Amino acid sequence: MPYSGKFRSRKQAAPRRRSSAAASGSLRSPSISRAPPPAKAYAETVEVIRAAVGDQLCLGAGTVLTGAQAAAAHAAGAKYIISPNTDEKVISKTRQLGMVSIPGAMTPTEIVRAYKLGGDIIKLFPADDLGYHYIWNLRGPLPHIPLLATGGVDPSTIPEFFQAGVNGVGTGISIIRRDLLEQDDYATIEALAREHVAAIRRISQ
C-alpha cells in the first residue's frame, strides 16, 4: 500500500532536515513541492535531499505543472511526479522519462481521462471534502483505476480511506507541521511519520 509524504518549502535547509526526520520515521516516498515552483527549484531541492539521505527514500516531485518541471525533477533523481491537475504534456513527459505519473483529478470523467492519458495512479483531491462515501461510489464503476487519496489524511483517517477503496494515501501537513518546523522539533516530525507508517502497516497485516 503506497504512502506519500509531501515536503513544501521555499528554503533548501528545511527539506534536508525534514527528509532526514522522515527517513528515520520509516517514511520512504516523499514528494518535493515548491511554491512558486520554477523548474530549477525542483532540481535543487531533490539534489539537497539526495545528498542528505542517499537511497533511503524514493523521491518524487509534487505540484508539477509543466513538462519542464518534470524534466528538471527527473534530472535531479526524482522517481515519480505528482500534479494537482491532469495535464497531458506533464503526463507524457513523465512517462517518456520513465517516471511514475500521478496526476490529480476529482470527478469520474477527470479520473478516467487522467488514466487514459497515462497516469499510473490518480491523485484524488481533496479527498476529505469529497468524503469516504464518494470514494466508495467511485469504486463501483472504476475499480481498475488506482487512486491515491490526499487531503485529510492522518493515522485516524487512513483506515477509513482504505476501507472506502483507495490504493494509497498521501499527506504533508499532518507530519510536516508548521508549528513543529518553527520550533525545529524534528523529533516529533519523525514520531508522526512513524505513526502514519504504522497505520498503513496495520491495514496490511
Sequence and secondary structure as in RCSB ss.txt:
>XXXX:A:sequence
MPYSGKFRSRKQAAPRRRSSAAASGSLRSPSISRAPPPAKAYAETVEVIRAAVGDQLCLGAGTVLTGAQAAAAHA
AGAKYIISPNTDEKVISKTRQLGMVSIPGAMTPTEIVRAYKLGGDIIKLFPADDLGYHYIWNLRGPLPHIPLLAT
GGVDPSTIPEFFQAGVNGVGTGISIIRRDLLEQDDYATIEALAREHVAAIRRISQ
>XXXX:A:secstr
  EEEEEE SSSHHHHHHHHHHHHTT   EEEE SS  HHHHHHHHHHHHHHHTTSS  EE S  SHHHHHHHHH
HT  EEE SS  HHHHHHHHHTT EEE EE SHHHHHHHHHTT SSEEETTHHHH HHHHHHHHTT TTS EEEE
SS STTTHHHHHHHT SEEEESTTTS HHHHHTT HHHHHHHHHHHHHHHHHHH 
